[in-house]
Amino acid sequence: MRTLDIASTIGPELVALRRELHQVPELGLDLPLTQRAVLAALDGLDLEVTVGEQLSSVVAVLRGRGGDLVGKDRPVVLLRGDMDALPVTEDLDLDYVSRHPGLMHACGHDLHVAGLVGAARILHELRDELEGDVVLMFQPGEEGPGGAEPMIAEGLLEAAGRRVDAAYALHVFSSEYPLGQWFGRPGPLMAAADEVRVRVVGEGGHGSQPFRAKDPIPVACEIVLALQTMVTRQFDVFDPVVITVGKFVGGTKDNIIPDDAVFEATVRSLSPEARKAVSEKITVLAEQLASAHGLTAEVEHLPGYPVTVNDEDEYAFAKDTIIDLFGAERYSHQRDPEMGAEDFSFVGELVPSAYVNLSACPATDHESAPDNHSPRADFDDSVVPDAAALLAELALRRTTLLGRGAAAAGRD
């Protein structure tokens, strides 16, 4: 495959870019150093480049020169690479370790960026064969507060002058699968992730006389435990929900009953129905349990990322492309969805999409290797050329299929 050949040739440059990015991790929506590095890496290519107004995004449109369709009839495919890092202190002995204290590319987004730059270079070289246009989405803020939504609001999906027909993304893993293994599944792939904040309001008093106060702490604790029972007794095990309380704050001293206690939880679900139901049930449970003790509960729901769903047809196409490029032995079916979340889900709600995973685990024992987000998460960047080749091949093949379909429809 020509994509693999070109990827192999430019592989050392892509790995060098990945290691450059690894040293300068940045958080959230403001990534000036990363944005500058991406723009420099794309310099010299025949691209239509724009940068975000509200965030440090980069959108580049590559125009294919193949095929017979013109104007609004030409197919458009989107390829995405997220760019942000995490507030993690790196604990690895690398020549290219993070130079930003307390920050680390612990989720492999530096590999994603290098892979997407590689795809741009491959497609640029093969643009005479490319029968459509490609939107390259370099996105900040995937780890929060979310960069996909503001990029869509700024016109991402119409960047080529017409709506994107299909979208693709990939993610690297530092564990779970052996190095170089691709994996994924059709349908729900990752969970919706929402946040809930509960404030239990009572009346403070002296710790020695709780009967003269309305102690919010045991009531808040009861609500936390009741939420776990609610999940197992009111939700289908085959449409799972996860509620994890990660923060609990109440009181200032051991002998003072406070006026209130507050806890915050992440809420994960895999269907719109379960997502809506769990929000409603949390409110009812918290308010009524507090009321049973003569207290009140204030419940605030903060919607996050929706469920990431792989379109059945687009995923089948991506899977077939992986097997054709790399061999059937390098693909594994992912039996179950994972309860992590992804803001590529906002793209997937609007465009038929496929999202696949690639192991970059350097350890011989992948099952015990540190996971993504660990300060010891290590990624073998030898997989970057493969990531670039797959993204480029998906764009080449999909625009060809879309173009032929449109041409046939026109003849009919």
N, C-alpha and C positions, 0 to 999 in steps of 0.2 A: 504494500500500500504506500502511495506517495506521501500520505500524511505521516506515516510512521518513519519513513526515510528522512523527511525534512525535520521532524521532531528530534530524531537522533542526532542530526547534524547540528542543530541549534541547542541541543540539550545542555552543554556546558554553560552557555550564556544564560539559559533559563535558571539553572541551578545557582549561578552567581547572583542573579537578581533575587532569587528567593532568599539567599543568605544575607544579601544587603538589606532586604526588608525585615528579616528576622532581628536584625540589630537595632531597628528603630521602631518598635511597636508603638501604636497609638490607639487611643480609646474612642469609642462613640462615633459621632458624626463629623468631628473635626480632625482630619488626618492630613495636615499640610505636607509633611515629609513623604508620606506614602503616595499622596496624589502627585507630588512632584516627580517621584521615582517612576510612577506609571506613565506620566506624560513623556518623560525622557525615554522610556523604553519603547514607546509608540512613535517617537519622533522619526521622521523619514518614511513612514508608511502613508499610503494614499488613503487617508481616513478623514471623516468629518467629525471633529472632536468638539464636545462641549463639556463644561464643568458645571457642577451644581450651584444653585443660587443660595440654598439654605444649608447645604452640607458639602463635604469634600468629595463628591462623587465625580466620576469620569464616565461619559457616554461617548462611544465612538461608533460611527456607522461605516461599514466597509461595503462598497458597492461591487457586486459581482459583474463580470463582463460576459458571462456565458448565457446561453438560452435565448429564446425568441421573444419572451414576454417583456413588455416595457411599461413604465409608469406604474400606475396603481395595481396593475395585474401581476407585478413581480412578487414572488414570495419573500417573506421576511422572517428570519429566525433570530431569536435572542439567546445569547450565551452570558452566563453570569459568574462573576467571581467576587466574593466578599473580602474586605481588606482589613478589618479592625482586629485588635488584639484584646487581651484580658488583663485585669488588675491582679496579676499573679507574679510572684517573685521567682524567677527562673532558677532551677536547681540542677543544671546540666553543665558538664565540662565540655564546652564547644569552642572552637576558634571564633565562631560568629555569634556568641552569646549576646543577649539583650544588653544594650548600653543605657537603657532607660530603667532606672531602679523601680521595682514594683510593677513593671509591665512586662508582658511576655506574649509571644504568638503561641499560646498553649493549645490552640484549636486548629492550627495548620492553615490559617487563612493566607499566610505568606506563600504557601504552595499553591493555593487557589489563584492568587494574583499572577504568579509566574506561569501557571498553566494557561490562564486566559490570554496573557501576553503572547505566549507561544502559539496559541490557536490563531490569534490575530496575524502573526507573522506567517504561519502556514497558509492561511486563507488568502493573505495578500499575494503570496507567491503563486497560488493556484487560482487567482481571481478570474482568469480567462475561462476556467471550468465551472465557476460558481454561478449557478443559474438563479440567483436572487441576491438579496442584501442581508447583512448580518449586523445586529445591534450588539455591541460589546458593553456589558453592564459591570462596571467596577464600583462596588457598593460599600459604603461605610455602615457602621452601626448595626450589624447583624446581631451582635451580642447584646444590643440594647443601646439606645431606645428604639431601634428599628430604622433602617435606611431605605428599605424597599418602598414603603408607602410614600415618603416624600419624593423619591425619584419618580414614582408613577405620577404623582401630582404635578411634577415638573415636566411631564411629557415623555417619559421614558418609552412607553409602549408605542408611541407614534413618532419616535425619533427619525425613522427612515422615511417619513412622509405618509405612512399608512400603518395600520395596526399590525403588530407582530402576529404571525400565524402560529408559532410554537416557541417554547422556551425550554432551555436545558441548564442544569447546574450539577455540580459534583461536590463531594466532601471527602476529605482524607481522614483516616482514623489512625491513632497511634497504638491500637491494641485490637483484640477480639478476632481478627482474621490475619492470616499470614501475608507477608509482604507481597504486594502486587495483585492481590485478589480484589476483584470487583464484586459488589453485592448490592442488593436492593429488592424491592417488591412493588407490584402494582397496587393501586388503591391507597388507603391511608398508610403513610410512611412515618410521619412524626405527629406528635400531639399538638392540640391547641394549648397555649400556656397563658393563663390569666392569673391575676393576683386578687386576693381578698384581704381586707383589713377590718378587724372586729374590735370595737371598743366597748368593753363592759363597764357600765357606769353605776356606781354605788354611792356610799357615803363613808368617808374616812372616819377613823377613830383610833382609840388606844388598843394595841394588840392584846392586852390583858382582858378586854371587855368586848369581844366581838359581837355580843348580843345587842350592844348599844350602837353598832355601826351596820353598814351593809357591805360586807366584804366582797369586792369584785374578783379577787384572785382565785378562790376555789371555784367560783362560777365560771370564770374564763377557762380554768383547767378542765372543768366538766364539759364545756363546749368543745374544747380541743379533742378530748377523748371521744365524745359523741360523734364528731365528724368522721372519725375512723370507722365507727360502727355503721354510720349512715352509708358510707361508701360500700361496705360489704353487704349491707342488707337492702339497699334501695337501688342498686345499679347492677346491671347484667355483667357478669364476669367476662362475657365475650364482647362487651362494649365498655372497656374499663375506664375508670376514673381514679386519679391519684390526687390526694390532698396532703401536702406536707407543710406543717407549720415550722417555719425557719426562724421566726423572731417572736419573742414573748417579753414584754416589758411591763412591770408593775411594781410600784412601791419604791421607797428610798431607804428604809431602815427596818430591821427585823421586828421592832415592836410598834410599828405604825401601820395601820390599815389605810391603804390609799383610797382616794376617791374613784380611781378607775384602773383598769388593766387593759392593755392593748396587745393583740397578736396579729401577725401577718403570715399568710400562707400562699403557696403556689398551688394552682389548681390545673390539673392536666386532664384532657379528654380527647377522644378520638372520633367523635361524631358531633355534628351541630346539635342533634337532639340531646345528647348527654351534656354538652356544654351549656345549653340553655337550662336544662333541668337542675344541674348541680348548683348553678348560681341561685336559682329560686329556692332550692331546698336548704342551702347554707343560711340564707336569710331567715327562713321560717324557724329552723332549728335554733339558731343563736337567739333570736328575739323571744321565742317561747320558753327556752330554758332559762334565760335571764329573768323573764317575767315570773316563772314559777318560784324563783327565789326572791321576788320583790325588787329586782333590779331591771335595768334596761340595757339593750345592746344596740349599738349603731354599726351597721354593716355597709361597707363601701366596696364595690366591685370595680376593678380596674382591668378592662379588657386588654389582652395582649395579642399574641400571634394566633391566627386560626390554624386549623388542622392542615398539615402539608399532605396533599393527595396527589399521587402519581396517576395521570390520565392513563387508562388501560392501553390505548393504542400507542401513545407516545412512549410509554414505558416498554412495550413490546418491541417497538422500533429501536429504542436505545439498547435494550438487552441484545437484540440480534446484531446490532452494530458492534457491541463489545465482543461478542463471541466470534464474529467474523474477523475483527481486527486482532484479537489477542488469543483466541482459542477457547473452547468450551471449558477447559480445565481451570481457566482463570475467572470464571463466573460462578457465584454461589447465590442461591435463592435465599433471601432473608425471610424466615418464616413469620416473624411477628413484627408489628410496628414498634418503634421505640417511643418513650414518653418524653424525650427531648423535643425542642421546638425549633422552628426555622421561619424567618420572615420572607423567604422565597415563597412561602404559602400565599402571600398577597398577590404575587405574580400568577401563581397557579389557580387562584380564584377567577382570574380574568382571561387566562390564555392556557390552552392545552399544554401541559408541561410534564417533564420527566426529570427526576432528581436521583442520582446514583452515588454510590459510595465506593471508595478505593482505599485499601489498606496501605499505609505508609509505615507500618510497624517494623522497626529494625531489629527487634528482639527475636531470638529463636523460639522463645516461649511466648507466643502472642497472647495467650489467655491470661498470663499474669503481668503483662506489660502495663505500665501506667496509662490510664485513660486520658483522652482529651480533657483539657482544663486542669490537669495535674501540673505542679511545678516541675515534674520530671517527665512530662509527656515529650517523647522524642519522635521525630518524623524523618524517615529516610527519603531525601529529596531525589533519589534516583527515579521515583515514580512521576516526577514533574513532566518529562517528555511524553509519557503515556497519557497523562491528563490533557496535555495540549493536543495530542493526536486525536483523542476521542472527541473533544469538543469541536475540533475542526471537521472531523469526519461526519459528525452529526449534522453540522450546518451544510456541508456539501451534499450529503445524501438527502436531507430533508427538503432543501430548496429544489433539488432535482425532482423529487416525487411530487411536491406541491405544484411545481411548474408544469409538469406533465399532466397532472390532474386538471389544472386550470385550462390548459390548452385543449384537452379532450372535451371538457365541459363547453368550451367555446365552439368547438366543432359540432357538438350535439345541437 
